[in-house]
Amino acid sequence: MFIFKYLKMFFFLFSPSKTSVTQSTFILKKLTIFGLYLPK
């Protein structure tokens, strides 16, 4: 599952900034929705 690798990357990118926590969660939600439509 390469999607988890990208999720870890986004967590590492957005973890230092606490102000963009809501933005990171919004992006993660969009990534999960996008990942559901990807062929596995």
N, C-alpha and C positions, 0 to 999 in steps of 0.2 A: 504493500500500500504506500505509494509515493506521496499520497496526500498528507500523511502524518509527518513526513519529512518537511513539507512546506509549512505545516502547522507549527512545528518546532521552530522553524526559521522565523516565522512571524512572532512567536512568543519571545524569542531572543531579541528581535528587533524592537518590539513594543514594550518589553518588560521594564527597561530603564526609565521610561517616561510615564509617570503616573497620570499625566493629564490626558493622554491618548488611550486610556484603558477602554473607555466606551467606544472609541473609534476602532480600536483593535478588535473588540468583541464583535462589532458590526461587520468588520471585514472577515473575521473568522466565520460568522454566520453565513455570509455570502459565499465564502469558500466552501463551506460544508454543503450548501445548497447546490453550488456549481459542481461539487464532487459527486453528488448523488446522480447527476445527469451524465457524468462521464462513464464511458464503457469500461467495465472492469474485466 
